[in-house]
């Protein structure tokens, strides 16, 4: 062995022996001077305290921080002077380990380098007046360092510190804050650069409460925190900075940057947390219960990226929150529905307006670049927000473009079914939020439906190759460029609804749509769905946004009124054909009001007013008509002989003018209910003829067997009829014809009950047409023998005989 190595080993051995002897000496010293050492330690720890610090016992523990000497203090208790009043002990430690400088100890001076607290509770308490038990720590005097120097002692600097099995509480009654942590282990090492100090800390604690406002509950409640921290203090600025790349909260790892400002009347804090892969439910579980309860009604299936800022003051008030999230290709579950393929950026802050405080009323959720698909309806919200979380209001710009068939999954079988076409929406919306659902949204913008085929289920109406443009302007709704096609009918419409947005939710029955309608041709049979009573929209809507929207739409469509001003070139209904149709119609939930209808038909014209009351399969109507110079044969043919069987279009010729005022019933398929018509009919027939009319022929066979009754010409005929279902009352009427003259009165029964009186002169009026003097014609009309005949029904058969009751 080289000589120099032998010398080195001897020196090392001597040093080791010296340390051992020193340790033994300290042991002996402490054992023999326990009371003195305990008094020295207590005195040192009581420096700068305004209260009491008591130590139950002291024991040496040399090898835990060798070569420094460790003293184990038992049952250490620190209390402020006001403890008898508030009963909160600041520190109660079963084991308080203090590492002291051995050389200083022999000189009778305690120099503490390391502190370890085990099996303890720390309670930092502030009462409702603002008094804190931390007042036990007095501020040191400016010349304390000089005094220590004069005593030959350097200022104390901790090298290590640790906590194990410690309950740590900050209870601020004045500012409603409660922080409570169960510290399993906390170990730190410190060094002291010129600017202050720097520490590396390992932390493993259970956060039992982290309530910035106890009225709202705790954040990260009962979450385990496990992390390594780097912390530093700058004496000049009074700021403590904390950083961690592995801040584990309940299994989710965050990046942390924190800043604490102390002194100069500013005791503030700021936390910056980041996590690129955080599940929604895990994030909500970190927040206060009132927030968690709301957020748990939503969910995102995949992790999201989150950046959060929490800052405030330890002196009081709610902290400031700013949370930013990035969502990509996710599935968002909302109350009552799911948004697939969801992408958006979101920001939450509780300071929407600077200077208005940190509160729910001043909170806002901002959305940007929101894209997704709801019930197969792809949409985008370029910007959106929810403001004032006490009384939430949602606003945003909604855009969508998709095939209209995608509507079917949303509408179900309640309102309509689309089979073709596209929808384009560009809307600005504003809505209250009640129970996390949009309530009565108000919209501005446009909705365009193009090339659509749709079945409107409540009215059993089918439209093809149609288009609709809705323009929401202010409170009004403008309906533009509307083209509706049903079968061969083509309708073009323009319309508007005043005060639409106010009435849509509060009073849909007051909505009045003013329509301007034009059409080259309409086949009424294709719109018979409007004779149906609107079908109910199905079972009551669930409390979801989509179901409520569908139900409200169905309610509005069924309840709203439509004032239609129609101009139609040709109108077809079965055998009826009209041209130059002008009509004003009022469509409502109860039926159709017909105002000032005018048209040309059968070579003449017709004007009509009336009302159709919907009652189900059979609907009631009231109609008043004025008919001018129509071809009577064509007219009867067009209206299917008005339900008559004996008098038909084949029996008539001439030009008819009439006034009617009738009531009746019509089925939802457009058929007049037999014998339902009641009312008054006044007719004037010019250049008329009765062709093969059975009732007249029956009388003629009895009275005039040798006259031609197959073709009876009438120069003029005026009639006054009262219709009562299956019976027509013929008010006294003069008939002057080429075959015979007669006066007729009585009742004609369509099924039974016929009882007609006929006064028939026997003279042949064949040449009466040559008489031009009306008085002379009237005298000759009943000249000669007059037969008084009665046609009445007995036992279901029509019998012709003499009228014995004639006076």
Buried (B, 14 or more C-beta within 10 A) or exposed (E): EEEEEEEEEEEEEEEEEEBEEBBEEBEEBBEEBBEEBBEBBBEBBBEEBEBEBEBEEBBBBBEBBEEBBBBBBEEBBBBBEBBEEBEBBBBBBBBBBBBBBBEBBEEEBBBBBBBBBBEBBBBBBBBEEEBBBEBBBEEEEEEEEEEBEEEEBEEBEBBBBBBBBBBBBBBBBBBBBBBBBBBBBBBBBBEEEEEBBBBEBBBBBBBBBBBBBBEBBBBBBEBBBBBBBEBBBEEEBBBBBBBBBEBBBBEBBBBBBBBBBBEEEEBBBBBBBBBEEBBBEBBBBBBBEEBBEEBEEBBBBEBBBBBBBBBBBBBBBBBBBBBBBBBEEBBBBBEBBBBBEBBBBBBBBBBBEEEEEBBBEBBBBBBEBBBBBBBBBBBBBEEBBBBBBEEBBBBBBBBBEBBBBBBBEBBBEBBBBBEBBBBBBBBBBBBBBEEEBBBBBBBBBBBBBBEBBBBBBBBBBBBBBBBBBBBBEEBBBBBBEBBBBBEEBBBBBBBBBBBBBBBBBEEBBEBBBBBBBBBEBBBBBBBBBBBBBBEEBBEEBEEBBBBBBBBBBBBBBBBBBBBBBBEBEBBBBEEBBBEBBEBBBBBBBEBBBBBEBBBBBBEBBBBBBBBBEBEEEBBBBBBBBBBBBBBBBBBBBBBBBBBBEEBBBEBBBBBBBBBBBBBBBBBBEEBBBBBBBBBBBBBBBBEBBBBEBEBBBBBBEBBBEEBEBEBBBBBEBEBEBBBEBBBBBBEEBBBBBBBBBBBBBBBBBBEEEBBBBBBBBEBBBEEBEEBEEEEEBEEBBBEEEBBBBBBBBEEEEBEBEEBEEEE
